[in-house]
Structures are given as C-alpha cells and as structure tokens.
Amino acid sequence: MSGGWFNEKVSRFLWFLLLSVCVAAQPNRRQPAPEPPPPKTLQLDVVVTDAGGLPAPNLAVADFQLAVDGKPAIIDRFSYVHQSPRRVVLLVDDAGLSADSVERVRTALASFVDQQLQPDDEAAILRTRSGEGVLETITADRRLLHDAIARIQFDPSRSLPGKSRDEFLFAGVATLLRRTLAGLTAIPGRKAVVLICDSLPLVLQNADPFEPFASLAADSSAVFYIAASGDSSETADAGLWKLSASTGGLRLGGELSAGLARVLQDQAGYYLLGYREPDPAPGNPGVTVQAANTGVQVRWRNLPLGTGPADRDFRSRTPNQELASALNSPFVAGAIHLQATPVFGHSPTTGPMVTALVWMDVRDLTFTHQLNGQHKASGQVLAVAFDSTGMSAGQAGYNIALQLTGDEYQNLLHHGWVCQLELRLRNPGTYQVRAAARDDTSSRMGSASQLVEVPDFSSGQLMLSGVALRAKNSTTIDSGPARRIFAPGERLVYLYQILNPSSDVAKPVALEARLHLFRGAVEVFTGVAQTLPAIVSGDPRRRAVSGEVSLGEKLPPGHYYLQTVVTDRQSAKPRQAQQWIDFQVR
C-alpha cells in the first residue's frame, strides 16, 4: 500500500518535470509591437470673402488646398458654418484714449449696439483700466451694454512720464487680452475679439510677449481684430498685428462703425476644415490654406482649433476653484456687484504693497433670517495682483461671516459692505488688481478689477503713494474711501504719503503741494499751493500728508479726478510727483 502511494507520487513528479521541459522548450513568443496611434484629426476655421469683402459661402472642398509645414494635407471633413448667435468682445483701451477719442468710441459703440447688433447677437464691452463683472458678461441685453459704454470715461491721469506710460498701457492691454482669451475657452462657438485704442502699446522687451496668445486664441476659437485710430510704433505692430494675422483677423481702418460692421460680417459664417497631420511634429506646426478661385480672399489661423469647452468639466468645483475662475475669466462672475480700489503704499518693513478696498452690494448675497431678528450670510472674497505676464504677485483673502441686527442689515442693504485686503509685492511695476467674491448659499459670484502703478521706491525718485479720499462727515460706506460718492458742497478729507523727499532739514521750505480737480479733460478747480514744513523727526523717506478740500455747491453730477502734485524744492533741480484718485458727484 505504501509502495503504491510512493509510485503514484513519483509518477506525478515525473509528469510535472516533463511538462516543465516541454514548456521551457517552446520558443519565446515576442509580444507584437503596439500599433502607432492614428494621426489626430484637427480642425481649422477659414473665412473666405469675395472682391467686395462679402462672405463667399458656396465653395466646395475641392476649392481648398491645405498644407502643414509646407506638406500637403488631406481635407477629410468639410462644412460651412452659419453662425448664430454672433459673439463679439470689444476691448476698449480707456487708459490710453484721448478725450476726443472717448466721445468717438462711445458714439460708435452706441450705434453698434442699437443699429448693428441683431436680436440674437451677443456682445461684451471690457475696459483695460478697470472693470466690473456685472458689466462684462457676453449678453444680448442692450441695457447692460449701454451701461458698459457709459463707464468709458476720459482718464486725465493718462499723462504719465514716457516709459511709465508705455509700461502702464502695455500692461493694461496684455492682462485684459490674456484674461479675455482664457475666459472665452468656456464659451462655445467662434468669437471675435476687437481691441479699440488710439495707438498700440509700445513693447519694452525683445521677445514678443503676445506670441503665446495665438494658442490661447486657438483654444478659445477667437479671432483678433485691431481698431487703432492713431499711429503705432513698429515694435507694437510686430506683436499685436502678428497676433491678429495669425488668428485670421484684420486691422480695421477708417471709421470705427464701419470696422465693427466688417467684424459682424466676418462672424456670419466660416468654413470648417478637418484634416490629419501628415507626420505628427513637435510644437505647433504652421498651417497654410489656399483657394483655387483667385477672385477670393482667404484668411485662416495658423494653428488648429483647440478642443474648446467640450472636454472641460466645470462640475464639482471647490469654492476656491470657483473663485479662481472668477479671477481668470471676465465672463463667469456677473451676479454680485463689486468695486475694487487699489491704493499703493510702501512699508519700511515689508516694502511695496497695495491695499485693495473691496466694496460689495450685499443685496446680491443670500441671507437667512433668524427668529431672533438676526440676518446671516457667508462667503469669500479673494484679491490678487497680477503682473503684465499674468502671474500672481500677491494675494489676500477674507471669509465673509455677516451676523446683523435689523438696523445693521438695513444699513448694509442701502450702502453695501467693505473689506480691506493687504497685498504685499516684491517688485515695482504695473499690476492689475482683481477681486472676486462668492456667496456660500447660492454659489453666485462677482468680480472687479483696476490697474495700479507701483513705482520703484529704491530708485530714490520723489513719488506719492495712493490717495485715500472720504467725506469729512462720512456716516455711510458710500462716502468712504472705497466708494467715493459725494454731494455738491461736501467737504473731503484726503491722505497720502510722500516718498523719498529731500532730507535737508536746514532749509525752511521743504515741500509744496497743490490740488487740481478735473472733469474729463477740463480742469474745474486749481488749489492754492501749500507749503509743508521740513521733516524734523520720524522716517525722513516717508512723509504722511493729510488735508481737506471743499467741493463747489454747484458742482454738477459726474465723474471727477482729483490730482495731487507735490514739488520738492530742496533739490538743486526741483523734483515733482503726482497722484490721482477718482470720485463721483451725485
């Protein structure tokens, strides 16, 4: 019995060895090489017009020749797209427009809204110097568009020194254009983006800062147009004109109204060509399109269209992600009214900084009303300073937790709510300060933005901080430094710092300050020069100045700018610095 058991075990072992040898003796079977991925199918939008500039919608696929990096590509998808609604985003460089240009632009835009836009067309009007999210949405609402046009005002503070002015104007255009193109990726369809300016900003660097914008325009299916009424430098043309041409856009000459009509005509329809790259190449290969018909003009973008919003999942975002989207896009945060006022300052311990005064209309928040008579609302506010490259240079946030009595609630409903956020910066320059707010209950959001110049304190040049302005007998937020809404005859209090004054205290006359008041381009008041005593104690490089000024009893309602000019007469050659703050009279 035991021998049988032993023989059975041996037999099984021998069979195991035999099978192992057989398996080992089989030749190695190499796994087949994976199939190379098929070439990507890409799409290109092409506009074709006849000799009169009108769309030519009756071409066939055989009428087009397409090449990628000089190599012919087969067009395997072809259609003509009749676009509805037509969407146009107008970027107004209000930081650089002259007083005459402001009136011309406002008239042309009003005509565009009332006479050229069709009922199903949509538009947005954005400004380089400042903005409010409630007026920046792409909309067919003519009332909102006219409200946005009314915000276009002549800015007398545009008279900055040469290089500072160039940097300021460049930063305004670059930051707004980048933010616009990024925001348009979430909006379906082909869009036109039109820059309206007196002249294109001077680019103060060797590399083309607008080159990366071409891929943003492709991702967002945006076509870029330029409507510059004045002369522009070759440096500016090289960047912005190249960007316009690379997206299939145009430089619009002549009257602005005629140029905008051409843009709408362009947006009526386009050819959509689908093709496969002959050989996938690194980077972004250039695309060229030709038409067999020599009597037509063909315009196309030199990069394939991006995927657009189809592959972008906007669900299940965190509150912080929603706030980030409100900061990075002007089109998603129009439900809460905000106003942002950045005030530049310089601290001896932390260096340059911007105080962002953020005003909010709390009627846009969702309140819960308690049985004990209290009213509660919660949310978040985030302010970020962006440099001209679009990078964040400083940020600060605030958690809103309102718990109000009946009287407090009514007061905030009438006048709004304000928070103050300190943004510490490392470097001088021009920044766009953006603020975004979010309501916890409804997830509604709002945004606002403002350009601010932060000078180089270490240069030793005479400079002024931002100006804080309020009514002397202020009892509401409306007449405080965040809103600055005053009545005729009201007495105002101002506060600012003089930075880098001369420190020769032996001279009796140190500094001279004078106020100027402007309404548009017209100076309506010139103050008397006031002599400030020499500094005898404290930090000699920083001098706080406060004062009062009364508004005229008959000052008409409108938008005003208060200019502060300080002259340092202690230097061998007198030095001067200026600062501006705007306000409204109602």
C-alpha positions in Angstrom: 0.0 0.0 0.0 2.8 2.3 0.9 4.6 1.4 -2.3 1.6 2.3 -4.4 1.4 5.6 -2.7 5.1 6.2 -3.4 4.9 5.1 -7.0 1.9 7.5 -7.6 3.8 10.4 -6.2 6.9 9.7 -8.3 4.7 9.4 -11.4 3.1 12.8 -10.8 6.5 14.4 -10.2 7.9 12.9 -13.5 4.9 14.2 -15.4 5.5 17.7 -13.8 9.1 17.6 -14.9 8.1 16.6 -18.4 5.6 19.3 -18.8 8.0 21.9 -17.4 10.6 20.8 -20.0 8.0 21.0 -22.8 7.0 24.5 -21.8 10.6 25.6 -21.4 11.4 24.1 -24.8 8.8 26.3 -26.5 10.3 29.2 -28.3 9.8 32.7 -26.8 6.9 34.5 -28.4 7.6 38.2 -28.6 4.7 40.5 -28.0 3.6 42.3 -31.2 4.6 45.9 -31.3 1.8 48.2 -30.4 0.0 49.9 -33.2 1.1 53.5 -33.6 -1.7 55.9 -32.6 -3.7 57.2 -35.6 -2.9 60.8 -36.6 -5.0 63.3 -34.8 -7.9 64.8 -36.6 -7.6 68.6 -36.4 -9.9 71.4 -37.4 -9.3 74.9 -38.9 -11.7 77.8 -39.3 -11.4 79.7 -42.5 -13.1 82.9 -43.7 -13.4 83.5 -47.5 -14.6 86.8 -48.9 -15.2 88.0 -52.4 -13.7 91.0 -54.1 -16.2 93.3 -52.3 -15.4 91.9 -48.9 -18.7 89.9 -48.7 -18.7 86.2 -47.5 -18.3 83.6 -50.2 -20.3 80.6 -48.8 -20.6 78.5 -51.9 -17.2 76.9 -52.3 -16.6 73.1 -52.3 -13.8 71.1 -50.6 -12.1 70.8 -54.0 -11.6 74.6 -54.0 -9.2 74.4 -51.0 -5.6 73.3 -50.7 -4.2 72.9 -47.2 -0.6 72.4 -46.1 1.0 71.7 -42.7 4.6 73.0 -42.5 4.7 73.0 -46.3 3.4 69.4 -46.6 0.1 68.8 -48.3 -2.7 67.6 -46.0 -5.9 65.8 -47.0 -9.1 67.6 -46.0 -11.4 64.8 -44.8 -14.1 66.9 -43.2 -15.6 70.0 -44.7 -18.6 72.2 -43.9 -19.8 75.8 -44.0 -21.0 77.0 -40.6 -23.7 79.7 -40.5 -23.0 81.1 -37.1 -25.8 82.2 -34.7 -25.5 83.9 -32.4 -22.6 86.0 -33.5 -20.4 86.9 -30.5 -18.2 90.0 -30.3 -16.0 91.0 -27.4 -14.9 94.7 -27.5 -11.7 95.6 -25.5 -11.6 99.4 -25.0 -8.2 100.8 -24.0 -9.7 103.5 -21.9 -6.3 104.0 -20.2 -4.9 105.4 -23.4 -7.8 107.1 -25.2 -7.8 110.9 -25.6 -10.8 112.9 -24.7 -11.9 113.2 -28.3 -11.4 109.5 -28.9 -13.6 108.7 -25.8 -16.5 110.5 -27.3 -15.9 109.0 -30.8 -15.7 105.5 -29.3 -18.8 105.9 -27.1 -20.8 107.2 -30.1 -19.7 104.3 -32.4 -20.4 101.7 -29.7 -23.8 103.0 -29.0 -24.6 102.8 -32.8 -23.1 99.3 -32.8 -25.4 98.2 -30.0 -28.6 99.9 -31.3 -28.3 99.5 -35.1 -25.8 96.8 -36.0 -26.4 94.0 -33.5 -29.2 91.7 -34.4 -31.6 90.4 -31.8 -29.8 87.1 -31.4 -26.3 88.6 -31.4 -24.3 88.8 -28.2 -21.5 91.2 -27.2 -19.4 92.2 -24.2 -17.6 95.5 -23.6 -14.5 95.4 -21.4 -12.0 98.2 -20.4 -8.3 98.0 -19.8 -8.1 100.3 -16.8 -10.9 98.8 -14.7 -13.9 96.6 -14.8 -16.9 95.1 -13.0 -18.0 91.6 -13.6 -21.7 92.5 -13.8 -21.0 94.6 -16.9 -18.5 92.2 -18.6 -20.8 89.2 -19.4 -21.4 88.3 -23.0 -25.0 89.3 -23.4 -27.8 90.3 -25.8 -29.1 92.7 -23.1 -28.8 96.2 -24.7 -29.3 97.9 -21.3 -26.2 96.2 -19.9 -24.2 97.1 -23.0 -25.2 100.7 -22.7 -24.3 100.7 -19.0 -20.8 99.4 -20.0 -20.5 102.1 -22.7 -21.3 104.8 -20.1 -18.3 103.6 -18.0 -15.9 104.6 -20.7 -14.5 107.9 -19.4 -11.6 110.0 -20.3 -8.8 109.5 -17.8 -6.7 112.6 -17.2 -4.2 110.5 -15.2 -3.0 109.0 -18.5 -0.4 111.8 -18.6 2.3 109.6 -17.0 6.0 110.0 -17.9 7.2 108.3 -21.1 8.4 104.9 -20.0 6.0 104.6 -17.1 3.1 105.4 -19.5 4.3 102.8 -22.0 4.5 100.1 -19.3 1.1 101.1 -18.0 -0.6 100.9 -21.3 1.1 97.7 -22.3 0.2 96.0 -19.0 -3.4 97.1 -19.4 -3.8 95.6 -22.9 -1.8 92.5 -22.2 -3.5 91.5 -19.0 -7.0 92.1 -20.3 -6.4 90.3 -23.6 -4.9 87.3 -21.9 -7.8 87.1 -19.4 -10.4 87.5 -22.2 -8.9 84.7 -24.4 -8.7 82.4 -21.4 -12.2 83.1 -20.4 -13.6 82.5 -23.9 -12.5 78.9 -23.8 -15.6 78.1 -21.8 -18.0 79.8 -24.3 -19.0 77.7 -27.4 -18.7 78.9 -30.9 -16.4 81.2 -32.8 -15.9 84.6 -31.2 -14.5 88.0 -32.4 -12.2 90.0 -30.1 -11.7 93.6 -31.1 -9.1 95.9 -29.5 -10.2 99.6 -29.7 -7.4 102.0 -29.0 -5.7 105.3 -30.1 -2.4 103.5 -30.7 -1.0 100.1 -30.0 1.1 99.9 -26.8 4.9 100.0 -27.0 6.5 96.7 -26.2 9.5 97.4 -24.0 11.2 94.0 -24.4 13.0 92.0 -27.1 10.8 88.9 -27.1 7.3 89.1 -28.4 5.0 88.9 -25.3 1.9 88.3 -27.5 3.2 85.2 -29.2 1.8 82.8 -26.6 -1.6 84.4 -27.1 -2.1 82.7 -30.5 -2.5 79.3 -28.9 -5.0 80.8 -26.4 -6.9 82.2 -29.3 -7.0 78.8 -31.0 -8.1 77.1 -27.8 -11.0 79.6 -27.4 -11.9 79.8 -31.2 -11.3 83.5 -31.0 -10.3 85.8 -33.9 -8.5 89.0 -33.0 -9.1 92.4 -34.7 -7.3 95.7 -34.1 -9.1 99.1 -34.4 -6.3 101.7 -33.8 -7.1 105.2 -34.8 -3.7 106.7 -34.4 -0.1 105.9 -35.3 1.5 102.9 -33.7 5.1 102.0 -33.2 6.8 99.3 -35.2 7.5 97.4 -32.0 3.9 97.3 -31.1 2.8 96.4 -34.6 5.2 93.4 -34.7 3.5 91.8 -31.8 -0.2 92.7 -31.9 -0.5 92.8 -35.7 1.2 89.4 -35.9 -1.3 88.0 -33.4 -4.2 89.4 -35.4 -3.0 87.9 -38.6 -2.2 84.6 -37.0 -5.8 84.2 -35.9 -7.3 85.2 -39.2 -8.3 88.7 -38.1 -7.9 92.1 -39.6 -6.6 95.6 -38.8 -9.7 97.7 -39.1 -9.1 101.1 -40.8 -11.4 104.1 -41.3 -14.4 104.8 -39.2 -14.9 102.5 -36.2 -18.6 101.8 -37.0 -17.6 100.5 -40.5 -14.9 98.4 -38.9 -17.3 96.8 -36.5 -19.8 96.1 -39.3 -16.9 94.2 -41.0 -16.4 92.2 -37.9 -20.0 91.2 -37.7 -19.9 90.3 -41.4 -16.9 88.1 -40.7 -18.7 86.3 -37.9 -21.8 85.4 -40.0 -20.2 82.2 -41.3 -17.0 80.4 -41.9 -15.6 77.1 -43.4 -14.6 74.4 -41.0 -11.8 72.2 -42.5 -10.9 68.9 -40.9 -7.6 67.3 -41.7 -4.9 64.9 -40.4 -1.3 65.9 -39.9 0.9 64.1 -42.5 3.5 63.5 -39.8 2.9 64.4 -36.2 5.5 67.0 -35.4 6.6 68.6 -32.1 5.4 72.0 -31.2 2.8 73.9 -33.2 3.3 73.3 -37.0 2.2 76.2 -39.2 -0.8 75.8 -41.4 -1.5 77.5 -44.8 -4.7 77.5 -46.9 -5.2 78.4 -50.5 -8.2 78.7 -52.7 -8.4 77.6 -56.3 -10.5 80.6 -57.1 -8.2 83.6 -57.4 -11.1 86.1 -57.1 -11.5 85.5 -53.3 -9.5 86.3 -50.2 -8.8 83.6 -47.7 -8.0 84.2 -44.0 -7.2 81.4 -41.6 -5.4 80.9 -38.2 -2.0 79.3 -38.3 -2.8 76.9 -35.5 -5.6 74.2 -35.4 -8.6 74.9 -33.2 -8.4 73.7 -29.6 -10.9 71.4 -28.0 -12.9 74.2 -26.6 -15.4 73.6 -23.7 -16.4 70.1 -24.7 -13.6 68.4 -22.7 -13.6 70.8 -19.8 -15.5 69.6 -16.7 -16.8 72.5 -14.6 -18.8 70.4 -12.3 -17.9 69.6 -8.7 -15.5 72.5 -8.3 -14.5 73.7 -4.9 -15.3 77.2 -3.7 -11.6 78.1 -4.2 -11.6 76.8 -7.7 -14.7 78.8 -8.5 -13.1 82.0 -7.1 -10.0 81.3 -9.2 -12.2 81.0 -12.3 -13.8 84.4 -11.5 -10.4 85.9 -11.3 -9.1 84.4 -14.5 -12.2 85.0 -16.6 -14.3 88.2 -17.0 -17.3 86.3 -18.1 -18.3 84.0 -15.2 -18.8 86.4 -12.3 -21.6 88.8 -13.0 -24.1 88.1 -10.2 -22.5 90.1 -7.4 -21.8 93.8 -7.8 -18.2 94.6 -6.7 -15.9 97.6 -6.9 -12.2 97.4 -6.3 -9.9 100.3 -5.4 -6.2 99.6 -5.1 -4.1 102.1 -3.1 -0.3 101.8 -3.5 1.8 102.3 -0.4 5.3 101.4 0.9 6.1 99.9 4.3 9.6 100.2 5.8 9.4 96.6 7.0 7.6 94.8 4.1 8.3 97.0 1.1 5.8 97.8 -1.7 2.2 96.9 -1.1 -1.3 97.5 -2.4 -4.3 97.9 -0.2 -7.3 96.6 -2.0 -10.6 98.2 -0.9 -13.4 95.9 -2.0 -17.0 97.1 -1.9 -19.9 94.7 -2.3 -23.6 95.1 -2.8 -24.9 92.7 -0.1 -28.3 92.6 -1.8 -26.6 90.0 -4.1 -25.9 87.7 -1.1 -28.3 85.1 0.2 -29.3 86.0 3.8 -31.0 83.6 6.2 -33.4 85.4 8.6 -33.3 84.1 12.2 -36.2 84.0 14.6 -34.2 86.3 17.0 -34.3 89.0 14.3 -30.7 88.5 13.1 -29.7 88.2 9.4 -26.8 85.9 8.4 -24.8 85.5 5.2 -21.5 83.9 4.4 -19.0 83.8 1.5 -15.4 84.6 0.5 -13.5 87.5 -1.0 -10.2 87.0 -2.8 -8.0 89.8 -4.2 -4.9 89.1 -6.4 -2.4 91.4 -8.0 -1.4 90.1 -11.5 1.7 91.4 -13.3 1.8 92.0 -17.1 2.8 88.4 -17.7 -0.4 87.1 -16.0 1.5 85.8 -12.9 0.2 86.3 -9.4 2.4 88.7 -7.5 0.4 88.9 -4.2 -2.9 87.9 -2.9 -5.1 88.0 0.2 -8.5 86.6 1.2 -11.3 87.2 3.6 -14.1 84.9 4.9 -17.4 86.7 5.0 -19.5 85.9 8.1 -22.2 88.5 8.5 -24.5 88.3 11.5 -26.5 91.5 11.6 -29.2 93.1 13.7 -32.2 94.6 11.9 -30.7 98.1 11.8 -27.3 96.9 10.6 -29.0 94.8 7.9 -31.0 97.7 6.6 -27.9 99.9 6.6 -25.8 97.4 4.6 -28.7 96.9 2.1 -28.7 100.6 1.4 -24.9 101.3 1.3 -23.1 98.0 0.9 -20.2 96.3 2.7 -16.4 96.9 2.5 -13.3 94.8 3.3 -9.7 95.8 3.2 -7.0 93.4 1.9 -3.3 93.9 2.0 -1.3 92.6 -1.0 2.4 92.5 -0.4 4.5 92.8 -3.5 8.2 92.0 -4.2 8.8 94.2 -7.3 7.7 97.5 -8.7 5.6 97.6 -11.9 2.1 97.9 -13.2 -0.4 95.4 -11.8 -4.0 94.6 -12.4 -5.6 94.1 -9.0 -8.6 91.7 -9.4 -11.1 90.9 -6.7 -13.7 88.1 -6.7 -16.5 87.3 -4.3 -18.6 84.2 -3.8 -21.8 83.6 -1.9 -21.8 80.3 0.0 -25.5 79.6 -0.3 -26.2 80.3 -3.9 -22.6 80.0 -5.3 -23.2 83.3 -7.1 -20.0 85.2 -7.9 -18.9 88.7 -8.7 -15.6 90.3 -9.8 -13.9 93.7 -10.2 -10.5 94.9 -11.4 -8.3 98.0 -11.5 -4.9 98.8 -12.8 -2.4 100.3 -10.4 1.2 101.6 -10.9 3.7 100.6 -8.2 6.8 102.8 -8.6 10.4 101.7 -7.6 11.0 103.1 -4.1 14.6 102.1 -4.2 15.3 104.5 -7.2 15.3 107.4 -4.8 12.9 109.3 -7.0 10.2 111.5 -5.5 6.9 109.7 -5.5 3.5 109.6 -3.9 1.5 106.8 -2.5 -2.1 106.2 -3.5 -4.6 108.7 -2.1 -7.3 107.8 0.4 -10.3 110.1 -0.1 -13.5 110.3 2.0 -16.2 112.8 3.1 -15.2 114.6 6.3 -18.5 113.9 8.0 -18.9 110.5 6.4 -21.6 108.4 8.0 -22.1 105.7 5.3 -19.9 103.5 3.2 -20.9 105.4 0.1 -18.9 108.5 1.1 -15.9 106.4 2.3 -12.6 105.7 0.5 -13.9 102.5 -1.2 -16.9 104.1 -3.0 -16.2 107.9 -3.0 -19.7 109.1 -3.8 -20.1 112.7 -2.7 -22.7 115.5 -2.8 -22.0 119.0 -4.1 -20.6 121.3 -1.4 -19.3 118.4 0.6 -16.0 118.7 2.4 -13.5 116.0 1.7 -10.5 114.7 3.6 -7.5 113.2 1.8 -4.5 111.3 3.0 -1.3 110.1 1.2 2.4 109.6 1.7 5.3 111.5 0.1 8.1 109.0 -0.5 11.8 109.9 -0.9 11.6 113.6 -0.2 14.9 115.5 0.2 16.1 115.3 3.8 17.9 118.6 4.1 16.2 119.9 7.2 18.3 123.1 7.3 16.2 124.6 4.6 13.0 126.2 5.8 10.9 125.3 2.8 10.7 121.5 2.2 7.8 120.6 0.1 4.9 122.3 -1.8 1.6 120.6 -2.5 -1.2 121.7 -4.9 -4.6 120.1 -5.8 -6.2 120.1 -9.2 -9.8 118.9 -9.9 -10.7 117.6 -13.4 -14.0 116.6 -15.0 -13.0 114.8 -18.1 -10.2 116.8 -19.8 -11.4 120.1 -18.3 -9.7 121.4 -15.1 -12.5 122.8 -13.0 -10.5 123.8 -9.9 -6.9 124.7 -9.1 -6.0 124.9 -5.4 -3.5 127.2 -3.8 0.0 125.8 -3.3 0.5 124.8 0.3 4.0 124.7 1.8 4.7 121.7 4.0 7.2 122.2 6.8 10.6 120.5 6.8 10.8 117.0 8.3 12.3 117.2 11.8 11.6 113.7 13.1 10.5 110.2 12.1 11.4 108.4 8.9 12.9 111.0 6.5 12.0 108.9 3.5 8.3 108.8 4.2 6.0 111.7 5.0 2.3 111.4 5.7 0.2 114.3 4.4 -3.5 114.9 5.1 -5.7 117.8 4.2 -9.2 119.0 3.4 -10.9 120.4 0.3 -14.5 121.5 -0.3 -16.5 120.7 -3.4 -18.4 123.5 -5.1 -22.0 124.0 -4.1 -23.0 124.0 -7.8 -20.7 121.2 -8.9 -22.7 119.2 -11.5 -23.1 115.5 -11.2 -20.4 113.4 -12.9 -17.1 111.6 -12.7 -14.2 113.6 -11.4 -10.5 113.1 -10.8 -8.5 114.8 -8.0 -4.8 115.3 -8.8 -2.2 115.9 -6.1 1.0 117.5 -7.3 4.0 117.7 -4.9 7.1 119.7 -5.7 10.4 119.2 -3.8 12.3 122.5 -3.9 15.2 121.4 -1.7 16.9 119.7 -4.6 19.3 121.6 -6.9 16.7 121.0 -9.6 13.1 120.9 -8.3 11.5 117.5 -8.4 7.8 116.8 -8.9 5.5 113.8 -8.3 1.7 113.4 -8.8 -1.0 111.0 -7.9 -4.7 110.7 -8.9 -7.9 109.5 -7.3 -11.4 109.4 -9.0 -14.8 110.0 -7.4 -18.4 110.7 -8.3 -20.7 113.6 -7.5 -24.4 112.7 -7.3 
